[in-house]
Amino acid sequence: MSEKIKSISAEEFKEKLGSGEFILVDVRAQSEHDQIKIAESIVVDVTSSDFLENLKKLDKSKKYLIYCASGARSGHTLSIMEEEGFAEAYDLDGGIMNYE
């Protein structure tokens, strides 16, 4: 993975989030998102049948922060984003459980 597509620590994630330059994406199911989430995040459910279609709707030139519960689904999504040519994306290492 490149330097602009990688997993980062919760501290780095919060720092980037605070910059206001990133779009926050939750790759969990809507029901999980409804229970606990990081404010201002959009849901692109990695387990849905139209996941790839929804991911491809995102602007590849923008910067993204992605997360899930433990980091597995967002890590998988990060690999797909790299394959799809996204310019910059970071995954929250350890997921939302590691965030708070």
Biopython code that builds the backbone (N, CA, C, O; Angstrom):
import numpy as np
from Bio.PDB.StructureBuilder import StructureBuilder

atoms = [
    (1, "MET", "N", (0.840, -1.201, 0.000)),
    (1, "MET", "CA", (0.000, 0.000, 0.000)),
    (1, "MET", "C", (0.876, 1.253, 0.000)),
    (1, "MET", "O", (2.007, 1.245, 0.486)),
    (2, "SER", "N", (0.331, 2.302, -0.546)),
    (2, "SER", "CA", (1.089, 3.547, -0.647)),
    (2, "SER", "C", (1.018, 4.322, 0.664)),
    (2, "SER", "O", (0.306, 3.946, 1.594)),
    (3, "GLU", "N", (1.769, 5.402, 0.708)),
    (3, "GLU", "CA", (1.771, 6.263, 1.895)),
    (3, "GLU", "C", (0.443, 7.003, 2.061)),
    (3, "GLU", "O", (0.122, 7.470, 3.154)),
    (4, "LYS", "N", (-0.321, 7.107, 0.987)),
    (4, "LYS", "CA", (-1.597, 7.823, 1.047)),
    (4, "LYS", "C", (-2.779, 6.864, 1.118)),
    (4, "LYS", "O", (-3.932, 7.295, 1.108)),
    (5, "ILE", "N", (-2.495, 5.571, 1.188)),
    (5, "ILE", "CA", (-3.542, 4.556, 1.364)),
    (5, "ILE", "C", (-2.992, 3.575, 2.392)),
    (5, "ILE", "O", (-2.205, 2.691, 2.051)),
    (6, "LYS", "N", (-3.403, 3.727, 3.650)),
    (6, "LYS", "CA", (-2.851, 2.854, 4.687)),
    (6, "LYS", "C", (-3.680, 2.926, 5.964)),
    (6, "LYS", "O", (-4.551, 3.783, 6.112)),
    (7, "SER", "N", (-3.389, 2.008, 6.880)),
    (7, "SER", "CA", (-4.009, 2.015, 8.203)),
    (7, "SER", "C", (-3.227, 2.979, 9.088)),
    (7, "SER", "O", (-2.001, 3.054, 9.017)),
    (8, "ILE", "N", (-3.956, 3.711, 9.918)),
    (8, "ILE", "CA", (-3.307, 4.656, 10.826)),
    (8, "ILE", "C", (-3.871, 4.500, 12.237)),
    (8, "ILE", "O", (-4.952, 3.942, 12.425)),
    (9, "SER", "N", (-3.135, 4.994, 13.213)),
    (9, "SER", "CA", (-3.552, 4.906, 14.616)),
    (9, "SER", "C", (-4.749, 5.815, 14.884)),
    (9, "SER", "O", (-5.059, 6.707, 14.095)),
    (10, "ALA", "N", (-5.409, 5.571, 16.004)),
    (10, "ALA", "CA", (-6.552, 6.403, 16.407)),
    (10, "ALA", "C", (-6.123, 7.861, 16.560)),
    (10, "ALA", "O", (-6.887, 8.767, 16.227)),
    (11, "GLU", "N", (-4.909, 8.095, 17.059)),
    (11, "GLU", "CA", (-4.415, 9.460, 17.246)),
    (11, "GLU", "C", (-4.268, 10.168, 15.894)),
    (11, "GLU", "O", (-4.694, 11.312, 15.733)),
    (12, "GLU", "N", (-3.657, 9.469, 14.921)),
    (12, "GLU", "CA", (-3.503, 10.047, 13.581)),
    (12, "GLU", "C", (-4.867, 10.267, 12.930)),
    (12, "GLU", "O", (-5.093, 11.282, 12.271)),
    (13, "PHE", "N", (-5.770, 9.312, 13.122)),
    (13, "PHE", "CA", (-7.112, 9.387, 12.566)),
    (13, "PHE", "C", (-7.821, 10.647, 13.082)),
    (13, "PHE", "O", (-8.405, 11.399, 12.302)),
    (14, "LYS", "N", (-7.767, 10.869, 14.400)),
    (14, "LYS", "CA", (-8.412, 12.044, 15.002)),
    (14, "LYS", "C", (-7.786, 13.340, 14.492)),
    (14, "LYS", "O", (-8.483, 14.327, 14.257)),
    (15, "GLU", "N", (-6.471, 13.324, 14.326)),
    (15, "GLU", "CA", (-5.768, 14.509, 13.827)),
    (15, "GLU", "C", (-6.230, 14.846, 12.408)),
    (15, "GLU", "O", (-6.521, 16.003, 12.103)),
    (16, "LYS", "N", (-6.295, 13.831, 11.542)),
    (16, "LYS", "CA", (-6.739, 14.046, 10.167)),
    (16, "LYS", "C", (-8.211, 14.476, 10.133)),
    (16, "LYS", "O", (-8.586, 15.354, 9.356)),
    (17, "LEU", "N", (-9.035, 13.857, 10.972)),
    (17, "LEU", "CA", (-10.454, 14.193, 11.037)),
    (17, "LEU", "C", (-10.633, 15.653, 11.429)),
    (17, "LEU", "O", (-11.493, 16.350, 10.891)),
    (18, "GLY", "N", (-9.823, 16.104, 12.361)),
    (18, "GLY", "CA", (-9.891, 17.484, 12.838)),
    (18, "GLY", "C", (-9.484, 18.513, 11.807)),
    (18, "GLY", "O", (-9.796, 19.695, 11.954)),
    (19, "SER", "N", (-8.787, 18.079, 10.755)),
    (19, "SER", "CA", (-8.319, 19.013, 9.723)),
    (19, "SER", "C", (-9.458, 19.512, 8.839)),
    (19, "SER", "O", (-9.344, 20.559, 8.200)),
    (20, "GLY", "N", (-10.570, 18.749, 8.804)),
    (20, "GLY", "CA", (-11.698, 19.131, 7.970)),
    (20, "GLY", "C", (-11.507, 18.834, 6.494)),
    (20, "GLY", "O", (-12.341, 19.222, 5.675)),
    (21, "GLU", "N", (-10.423, 18.150, 6.138)),
    (21, "GLU", "CA", (-10.114, 17.868, 4.738)),
    (21, "GLU", "C", (-10.647, 16.512, 4.264)),
    (21, "GLU", "O", (-10.561, 16.194, 3.078)),
    (22, "PHE", "N", (-11.188, 15.725, 5.174)),
    (22, "PHE", "CA", (-11.533, 14.343, 4.857)),
    (22, "PHE", "C", (-13.030, 14.057, 4.921)),
    (22, "PHE", "O", (-13.769, 14.691, 5.675)),
    (23, "ILE", "N", (-13.458, 13.091, 4.116)),
    (23, "ILE", "CA", (-14.818, 12.576, 4.168)),
    (23, "ILE", "C", (-14.749, 11.306, 5.001)),
    (23, "ILE", "O", (-13.928, 10.427, 4.737)),
    (24, "LEU", "N", (-15.599, 11.212, 5.996)),
    (24, "LEU", "CA", (-15.596, 10.082, 6.929)),
    (24, "LEU", "C", (-16.590, 9.026, 6.470)),
    (24, "LEU", "O", (-17.771, 9.319, 6.279)),
    (25, "VAL", "N", (-16.112, 7.792, 6.292)),
    (25, "VAL", "CA", (-16.945, 6.704, 5.776)),
    (25, "VAL", "C", (-16.945, 5.527, 6.748)),
    (25, "VAL", "O", (-15.893, 5.006, 7.119)),
    (26, "ASP", "N", (-18.149, 5.122, 7.149)),
    (26, "ASP", "CA", (-18.359, 3.945, 7.993)),
    (26, "ASP", "C", (-18.744, 2.804, 7.058)),
    (26, "ASP", "O", (-19.739, 2.901, 6.340)),
    (27, "VAL", "N", (-17.956, 1.714, 7.062)),
    (27, "VAL", "CA", (-18.239, 0.608, 6.137)),
    (27, "VAL", "C", (-19.042, -0.517, 6.812)),
    (27, "VAL", "O", (-19.172, -1.612, 6.263)),
    (28, "ARG", "N", (-19.575, -0.234, 8.002)),
    (28, "ARG", "CA", (-20.428, -1.215, 8.688)),
    (28, "ARG", "C", (-21.859, -1.099, 8.167)),
    (28, "ARG", "O", (-22.180, -0.211, 7.378)),
    (29, "ALA", "N", (-22.697, -2.003, 8.621)),
    (29, "ALA", "CA", (-24.124, -1.966, 8.276)),
    (29, "ALA", "C", (-24.782, -0.754, 8.943)),
    (29, "ALA", "O", (-24.314, -0.273, 9.976)),
    (30, "GLN", "N", (-25.856, -0.275, 8.349)),
    (30, "GLN", "CA", (-26.585, 0.876, 8.897)),
    (30, "GLN", "C", (-27.013, 0.624, 10.347)),
    (30, "GLN", "O", (-26.975, 1.542, 11.167)),
    (31, "SER", "N", (-27.419, -0.603, 10.669)),
    (31, "SER", "CA", (-27.859, -0.917, 12.036)),
    (31, "SER", "C", (-26.716, -0.755, 13.041)),
    (31, "SER", "O", (-26.949, -0.310, 14.165)),
    (32, "GLU", "N", (-25.488, -1.108, 12.655)),
    (32, "GLU", "CA", (-24.329, -0.917, 13.530)),
    (32, "GLU", "C", (-24.029, 0.572, 13.675)),
    (32, "GLU", "O", (-23.737, 1.056, 14.769)),
    (33, "HIS", "N", (-24.104, 1.283, 12.570)),
    (33, "HIS", "CA", (-23.853, 2.723, 12.541)),
    (33, "HIS", "C", (-24.838, 3.451, 13.462)),
    (33, "HIS", "O", (-24.466, 4.392, 14.162)),
    (34, "ASP", "N", (-26.106, 2.999, 13.452)),
    (34, "ASP", "CA", (-27.135, 3.627, 14.281)),
    (34, "ASP", "C", (-26.852, 3.459, 15.771)),
    (34, "ASP", "O", (-27.279, 4.289, 16.573)),
    (35, "GLN", "N", (-26.145, 2.405, 16.152)),
    (35, "GLN", "CA", (-25.849, 2.149, 17.566)),
    (35, "GLN", "C", (-24.697, 3.005, 18.080)),
    (35, "GLN", "O", (-24.792, 3.608, 19.149)),
    (36, "ILE", "N", (-23.617, 3.055, 17.317)),
    (36, "ILE", "CA", (-22.455, 3.868, 17.692)),
    (36, "ILE", "C", (-21.739, 4.300, 16.426)),
    (36, "ILE", "O", (-21.522, 3.494, 15.521)),
    (37, "LYS", "N", (-21.375, 5.570, 16.364)),
    (37, "LYS", "CA", (-20.726, 6.099, 15.167)),
    (37, "LYS", "C", (-19.854, 7.288, 15.516)),
    (37, "LYS", "O", (-19.944, 7.858, 16.604)),
    (38, "ILE", "N", (-19.014, 7.643, 14.571)),
    (38, "ILE", "CA", (-18.240, 8.871, 14.667)),
    (38, "ILE", "C", (-19.073, 9.908, 13.908)),
    (38, "ILE", "O", (-19.471, 9.671, 12.767)),
    (39, "ALA", "N", (-19.330, 11.029, 14.526)),
    (39, "ALA", "CA", (-20.195, 12.062, 13.943)),
    (39, "ALA", "C", (-19.792, 12.419, 12.521)),
    (39, "ALA", "O", (-18.613, 12.379, 12.168)),
    (40, "GLU", "N", (-20.771, 12.765, 11.720)),
    (40, "GLU", "CA", (-20.587, 13.218, 10.338)),
    (40, "GLU", "C", (-20.156, 12.125, 9.367)),
    (40, "GLU", "O", (-19.754, 12.434, 8.245)),
    (41, "SER", "N", (-20.227, 10.858, 9.765)),
    (41, "SER", "CA", (-19.820, 9.798, 8.841)),
    (41, "SER", "C", (-20.980, 9.350, 7.958)),
    (41, "SER", "O", (-22.143, 9.380, 8.360)),
    (42, "ILE", "N", (-20.627, 8.934, 6.742)),
    (42, "ILE", "CA", (-21.606, 8.378, 5.816)),
    (42, "ILE", "C", (-21.433, 6.857, 5.818)),
    (42, "ILE", "O", (-20.342, 6.362, 6.102)),
    (43, "VAL", "N", (-22.481, 6.123, 5.508)),
    (43, "VAL", "CA", (-22.422, 4.666, 5.504)),
    (43, "VAL", "C", (-22.302, 4.148, 4.075)),
    (43, "VAL", "O", (-23.102, 4.487, 3.203)),
    (44, "VAL", "N", (-21.283, 3.318, 3.858)),
    (44, "VAL", "CA", (-21.121, 2.572, 2.614)),
    (44, "VAL", "C", (-20.867, 1.133, 3.080)),
    (44, "VAL", "O", (-19.721, 0.729, 3.276)),
    (45, "ASP", "N", (-21.933, 0.381, 3.252)),
    (45, "ASP", "CA", (-21.898, -0.953, 3.861)),
    (45, "ASP", "C", (-21.134, -1.956, 2.990)),
    (45, "ASP", "O", (-21.565, -2.300, 1.889)),
    (46, "VAL", "N", (-20.000, -2.410, 3.505)),
    (46, "VAL", "CA", (-19.146, -3.345, 2.772)),
    (46, "VAL", "C", (-19.815, -4.702, 2.557)),
    (46, "VAL", "O", (-19.412, -5.447, 1.664)),
    (47, "THR", "N", (-20.826, -5.037, 3.357)),
    (47, "THR", "CA", (-21.500, -6.333, 3.225)),
    (47, "THR", "C", (-22.717, -6.285, 2.300)),
    (47, "THR", "O", (-23.334, -7.317, 2.035)),
    (48, "SER", "N", (-23.064, -5.096, 1.809)),
    (48, "SER", "CA", (-24.243, -4.995, 0.941)),
    (48, "SER", "C", (-23.905, -5.436, -0.481)),
    (48, "SER", "O", (-22.753, -5.353, -0.909)),
    (49, "SER", "N", (-24.907, -5.898, -1.201)),
    (49, "SER", "CA", (-24.706, -6.395, -2.568)),
    (49, "SER", "C", (-24.280, -5.284, -3.524)),
    (49, "SER", "O", (-23.664, -5.563, -4.552)),
    (50, "ASP", "N", (-24.597, -4.031, -3.203)),
    (50, "ASP", "CA", (-24.232, -2.915, -4.085)),
    (50, "ASP", "C", (-23.051, -2.100, -3.543)),
    (50, "ASP", "O", (-22.877, -0.933, -3.896)),
    (51, "PHE", "N", (-22.245, -2.728, -2.684)),
    (51, "PHE", "CA", (-21.109, -2.030, -2.070)),
    (51, "PHE", "C", (-20.172, -1.417, -3.109)),
    (51, "PHE", "O", (-19.883, -0.221, -3.053)),
    (52, "LEU", "N", (-19.701, -2.221, -4.046)),
    (52, "LEU", "CA", (-18.736, -1.724, -5.025)),
    (52, "LEU", "C", (-19.325, -0.592, -5.864)),
    (52, "LEU", "O", (-18.647, 0.387, -6.177)),
    (53, "GLU", "N", (-20.582, -0.744, -6.216)),
    (53, "GLU", "CA", (-21.275, 0.293, -6.978)),
    (53, "GLU", "C", (-21.325, 1.596, -6.168)),
    (53, "GLU", "O", (-21.066, 2.670, -6.709)),
    (54, "ASN", "N", (-21.655, 1.503, -4.879)),
    (54, "ASN", "CA", (-21.709, 2.684, -4.011)),
    (54, "ASN", "C", (-20.327, 3.287, -3.790)),
    (54, "ASN", "O", (-20.177, 4.508, -3.752)),
    (55, "LEU", "N", (-19.321, 2.434, -3.644)),
    (55, "LEU", "CA", (-17.954, 2.917, -3.453)),
    (55, "LEU", "C", (-17.492, 3.692, -4.688)),
    (55, "LEU", "O", (-16.839, 4.730, -4.574)),
    (56, "LYS", "N", (-17.832, 3.183, -5.848)),
    (56, "LYS", "CA", (-17.419, 3.829, -7.094)),
    (56, "LYS", "C", (-18.109, 5.173, -7.319)),
    (56, "LYS", "O", (-17.664, 5.960, -8.155)),
    (57, "LYS", "N", (-19.184, 5.447, -6.591)),
    (57, "LYS", "CA", (-19.878, 6.737, -6.691)),
    (57, "LYS", "C", (-19.105, 7.845, -5.975)),
    (57, "LYS", "O", (-19.331, 9.029, -6.228)),
    (58, "LEU", "N", (-18.196, 7.458, -5.083)),
    (58, "LEU", "CA", (-17.414, 8.444, -4.343)),
    (58, "LEU", "C", (-16.374, 9.082, -5.263)),
    (58, "LEU", "O", (-15.870, 8.434, -6.181)),
    (59, "ASP", "N", (-16.061, 10.340, -5.017)),
    (59, "ASP", "CA", (-15.077, 11.080, -5.811)),
    (59, "ASP", "C", (-13.673, 10.590, -5.439)),
    (59, "ASP", "O", (-13.227, 10.790, -4.310)),
    (60, "LYS", "N", (-12.989, 9.960, -6.370)),
    (60, "LYS", "CA", (-11.674, 9.366, -6.106)),
    (60, "LYS", "C", (-10.589, 10.400, -5.834)),
    (60, "LYS", "O", (-9.529, 10.061, -5.308)),
    (61, "SER", "N", (-10.840, 11.647, -6.183)),
    (61, "SER", "CA", (-9.828, 12.687, -5.962)),
    (61, "SER", "C", (-9.893, 13.270, -4.546)),
    (61, "SER", "O", (-8.986, 13.997, -4.138)),
    (62, "LYS", "N", (-10.944, 12.963, -3.802)),
    (62, "LYS", "CA", (-11.090, 13.482, -2.433)),
    (62, "LYS", "C", (-10.350, 12.588, -1.438)),
    (62, "LYS", "O", (-9.892, 11.501, -1.788)),
    (63, "LYS", "N", (-10.241, 13.058, -0.199)),
    (63, "LYS", "CA", (-9.533, 12.336, 0.859)),
    (63, "LYS", "C", (-10.556, 11.667, 1.779)),
    (63, "LYS", "O", (-11.566, 12.270, 2.142)),
    (64, "TYR", "N", (-10.282, 10.416, 2.150)),
    (64, "TYR", "CA", (-11.230, 9.635, 2.946)),
    (64, "TYR", "C", (-10.600, 9.052, 4.202)),
    (64, "TYR", "O", (-9.439, 8.643, 4.216)),
    (65, "LEU", "N", (-11.404, 9.031, 5.250)),
    (65, "LEU", "CA", (-11.095, 8.299, 6.474)),
    (65, "LEU", "C", (-12.165, 7.228, 6.582)),
    (65, "LEU", "O", (-13.355, 7.543, 6.543)),
    (66, "ILE", "N", (-11.766, 5.963, 6.717)),
    (66, "ILE", "CA", (-12.746, 4.888, 6.781)),
    (66, "ILE", "C", (-12.584, 4.089, 8.068)),
    (66, "ILE", "O", (-11.484, 3.950, 8.603)),
    (67, "TYR", "N", (-13.706, 3.570, 8.547)),
    (67, "TYR", "CA", (-13.665, 2.767, 9.772)),
    (67, "TYR", "C", (-14.773, 1.729, 9.788)),
    (67, "TYR", "O", (-15.753, 1.822, 9.050)),
    (68, "CYS", "N", (-14.589, 0.736, 10.653)),
    (68, "CYS", "CA", (-15.611, -0.282, 10.911)),
    (68, "CYS", "C", (-15.551, -0.574, 12.413)),
    (68, "CYS", "O", (-15.144, 0.290, 13.189)),
    (69, "ALA", "N", (-15.940, -1.751, 12.825)),
    (69, "ALA", "CA", (-15.918, -2.071, 14.256)),
    (69, "ALA", "C", (-14.508, -2.373, 14.762)),
    (69, "ALA", "O", (-14.067, -1.800, 15.759)),
    (70, "SER", "N", (-13.799, -3.279, 14.069)),
    (70, "SER", "CA", (-12.492, -3.712, 14.572)),
    (70, "SER", "C", (-11.329, -3.459, 13.621)),
    (70, "SER", "O", (-10.173, -3.660, 13.996)),
    (71, "GLY", "N", (-11.612, -3.027, 12.410)),
    (71, "GLY", "CA", (-10.561, -2.754, 11.438)),
    (71, "GLY", "C", (-10.493, -3.751, 10.299)),
    (71, "GLY", "O", (-9.824, -3.489, 9.299)),
    (72, "ALA", "N", (-11.171, -4.898, 10.420)),
    (72, "ALA", "CA", (-11.114, -5.919, 9.367)),
    (72, "ALA", "C", (-11.817, -5.467, 8.090)),
    (72, "ALA", "O", (-11.243, -5.529, 7.003)),
    (73, "ARG", "N", (-13.054, -5.015, 8.226)),
    (73, "ARG", "CA", (-13.824, -4.595, 7.042)),
    (73, "ARG", "C", (-13.254, -3.329, 6.417)),
    (73, "ARG", "O", (-13.234, -3.196, 5.193)),
    (74, "SER", "N", (-12.793, -2.404, 7.245)),
    (74, "SER", "CA", (-12.225, -1.177, 6.680)),
    (74, "SER", "C", (-10.873, -1.458, 6.025)),
    (74, "SER", "O", (-10.520, -0.806, 5.042)),
    (75, "GLY", "N", (-10.119, -2.411, 6.552)),
    (75, "GLY", "CA", (-8.860, -2.805, 5.920)),
    (75, "GLY", "C", (-9.103, -3.401, 4.544)),
    (75, "GLY", "O", (-8.377, -3.117, 3.591)),
    (76, "HIS", "N", (-10.134, -4.230, 4.454)),
    (76, "HIS", "CA", (-10.530, -4.825, 3.173)),
    (76, "HIS", "C", (-10.967, -3.722, 2.202)),
    (76, "HIS", "O", (-10.594, -3.736, 1.029)),
    (77, "THR", "N", (-11.747, -2.781, 2.694)),
    (77, "THR", "CA", (-12.217, -1.668, 1.863)),
    (77, "THR", "C", (-11.046, -0.830, 1.378)),
    (77, "THR", "O", (-11.037, -0.379, 0.232)),
    (78, "LEU", "N", (-10.064, -0.619, 2.236)),
    (78, "LEU", "CA", (-8.884, 0.164, 1.877)),
    (78, "LEU", "C", (-8.172, -0.461, 0.672)),
    (78, "LEU", "O", (-7.745, 0.251, -0.237)),
    (79, "SER", "N", (-8.047, -1.779, 0.667)),
    (79, "SER", "CA", (-7.417, -2.481, -0.466)),
    (79, "SER", "C", (-8.209, -2.255, -1.751)),
    (79, "SER", "O", (-7.629, -2.029, -2.813)),
    (80, "ILE", "N", (-9.520, -2.315, -1.649)),
    (80, "ILE", "CA", (-10.373, -2.091, -2.819)),
    (80, "ILE", "C", (-10.233, -0.648, -3.304)),
    (80, "ILE", "O", (-10.173, -0.399, -4.508)),
    (81, "MET", "N", (-10.181, 0.291, -2.379)),
    (81, "MET", "CA", (-10.040, 1.700, -2.758)),
    (81, "MET", "C", (-8.720, 1.923, -3.496)),
    (81, "MET", "O", (-8.661, 2.690, -4.457)),
    (82, "GLU", "N", (-7.678, 1.256, -3.046)),
    (82, "GLU", "CA", (-6.392, 1.381, -3.731)),
    (82, "GLU", "C", (-6.500, 0.821, -5.149)),
    (82, "GLU", "O", (-6.042, 1.451, -6.103)),
    (83, "GLU", "N", (-7.105, -0.359, -5.288)),
    (83, "GLU", "CA", (-7.297, -0.979, -6.605)),
    (83, "GLU", "C", (-8.137, -0.094, -7.528)),
    (83, "GLU", "O", (-7.900, -0.046, -8.735)),
    (84, "GLU", "N", (-9.113, 0.602, -6.954)),
    (84, "GLU", "CA", (-10.023, 1.449, -7.738)),
    (84, "GLU", "C", (-9.425, 2.817, -8.063)),
    (84, "GLU", "O", (-10.045, 3.605, -8.777)),
    (85, "GLY", "N", (-8.241, 3.105, -7.553)),
    (85, "GLY", "CA", (-7.560, 4.342, -7.907)),
    (85, "GLY", "C", (-7.870, 5.554, -7.058)),
    (85, "GLY", "O", (-7.699, 6.684, -7.515)),
    (86, "PHE", "N", (-8.329, 5.345, -5.817)),
    (86, "PHE", "CA", (-8.554, 6.481, -4.926)),
    (86, "PHE", "C", (-7.213, 7.128, -4.597)),
    (86, "PHE", "O", (-6.215, 6.433, -4.402)),
    (87, "ALA", "N", (-7.188, 8.448, -4.537)),
    (87, "ALA", "CA", (-5.948, 9.193, -4.320)),
    (87, "ALA", "C", (-5.453, 9.103, -2.879)),
    (87, "ALA", "O", (-4.253, 8.962, -2.641)),
    (88, "GLU", "N", (-6.376, 9.186, -1.917)),
    (88, "GLU", "CA", (-5.964, 9.210, -0.517)),
    (88, "GLU", "C", (-7.066, 8.644, 0.374)),
    (88, "GLU", "O", (-8.206, 9.107, 0.344)),
    (89, "ALA", "N", (-6.707, 7.635, 1.166)),
    (89, "ALA", "CA", (-7.664, 7.011, 2.086)),
    (89, "ALA", "C", (-6.915, 6.374, 3.242)),
    (89, "ALA", "O", (-5.872, 5.748, 3.056)),
    (90, "TYR", "N", (-7.460, 6.543, 4.432)),
    (90, "TYR", "CA", (-6.853, 5.984, 5.637)),
    (90, "TYR", "C", (-7.900, 5.199, 6.407)),
    (90, "TYR", "O", (-9.058, 5.601, 6.517)),
    (91, "ASP", "N", (-7.460, 4.079, 6.930)),
    (91, "ASP", "CA", (-8.336, 3.187, 7.681)),
    (91, "ASP", "C", (-7.937, 3.260, 9.152)),
    (91, "ASP", "O", (-6.753, 3.259, 9.487)),
    (92, "LEU", "N", (-8.934, 3.324, 10.017)),
    (92, "LEU", "CA", (-8.720, 3.394, 11.466)),
    (92, "LEU", "C", (-8.272, 2.040, 11.988)),
    (92, "LEU", "O", (-9.068, 1.103, 12.059)),
    (93, "ASP", "N", (-7.002, 1.932, 12.351)),
    (93, "ASP", "CA", (-6.445, 0.685, 12.866)),
    (93, "ASP", "C", (-7.173, 0.295, 14.158)),
    (93, "ASP", "O", (-7.204, 1.071, 15.113)),
    (94, "GLY", "N", (-7.751, -0.896, 14.184)),
    (94, "GLY", "CA", (-8.475, -1.350, 15.361)),
    (94, "GLY", "C", (-9.939, -0.957, 15.370)),
    (94, "GLY", "O", (-10.682, -1.342, 16.272)),
    (95, "GLY", "N", (-10.362, -0.185, 14.365)),
    (95, "GLY", "CA", (-11.762, 0.199, 14.241)),
    (95, "GLY", "C", (-12.267, 1.136, 15.323)),
    (95, "GLY", "O", (-11.497, 1.687, 16.109)),
    (96, "ILE", "N", (-13.591, 1.301, 15.342)),
    (96, "ILE", "CA", (-14.216, 2.236, 16.282)),
    (96, "ILE", "C", (-13.989, 1.798, 17.732)),
    (96, "ILE", "O", (-14.024, 2.630, 18.639)),
    (97, "MET", "N", (-13.760, 0.511, 17.959)),
    (97, "MET", "CA", (-13.491, 0.020, 19.323)),
    (97, "MET", "C", (-12.174, 0.603, 19.846)),
    (97, "MET", "O", (-11.977, 0.685, 21.058)),
    (98, "ASN", "N", (-11.284, 1.002, 18.957)),
    (98, "ASN", "CA", (-9.999, 1.566, 19.317)),
    (98, "ASN", "C", (-10.020, 3.097, 19.309)),
    (98, "ASN", "O", (-9.027, 3.738, 19.652)),
    (99, "TYR", "N", (-11.143, 3.669, 18.921)),
    (99, "TYR", "CA", (-11.244, 5.114, 18.724)),
    (99, "TYR", "C", (-11.470, 5.899, 20.006)),
    (99, "TYR", "O", (-10.858, 6.947, 20.211)),
    (100, "GLU", "N", (-12.349, 5.398, 20.871)),
    (100, "GLU", "CA", (-12.749, 6.177, 22.045)),
    (100, "GLU", "C", (-11.966, 5.825, 23.250)),
    (100, "GLU", "O", (-12.187, 6.395, 24.319)),
]
sb = StructureBuilder()
sb.init_structure("model")
sb.init_model(0)
sb.init_chain("A")
sb.init_seg("    ")
for serial, (resi, resn, name, xyz) in enumerate(atoms, 1):
    if name == "N":
        sb.init_residue(resn, " ", resi, " ")
    sb.init_atom(name, np.array(xyz, "f"), 0.0, 1.0, " ", f" {name:<3s}", serial, name[0])
structure = sb.get_structure()
